[in-house]
Amino acid sequence: MRNSTKLFGAVAAAALVAAGGSAFTGTGVTTSGQAATAQFVGGTVSQSVTGATLSGIEYAFATGGNNTAIHSVLLTFANADADGKTVGAVFAGGNAAAFGCTAVESTNHTSTCTPTTVDETGATGISVTVS
């Protein structure tokens, strides 16, 4: 008799779990289109700069992807102090892709960094050096 009571209790508990799980399932929510693949939703990337004052940084992602692969970085410096200088950019984390950067141009005080081989994925930080 005790075994049948335990079995009945286990079946009842399983039924409650199944019913409760279905009660909280939203209708109309699907994982198709842009939600079907992993993509960068938010978070933090630490940035450090040596040799100049950085006033802006913009990441451009690979085309046709899902915003997880960095294809280029536009660095904007605060003033003419960095103009004509050499820029280096090294990513932390991820696949450690190598990037090459243009010298800082004097019109908008910018430098563009692009990958030498593959796009950067999984970056957790970037270090920029101006010399």
Helices and strands as residue ranges (DSSP letters): H 2-23, G 33-36, E 46-50, E 54-61, E 69-77, G 80-82, E 87-92, E 99-101, E 110-115, E 120-121, E 125-130
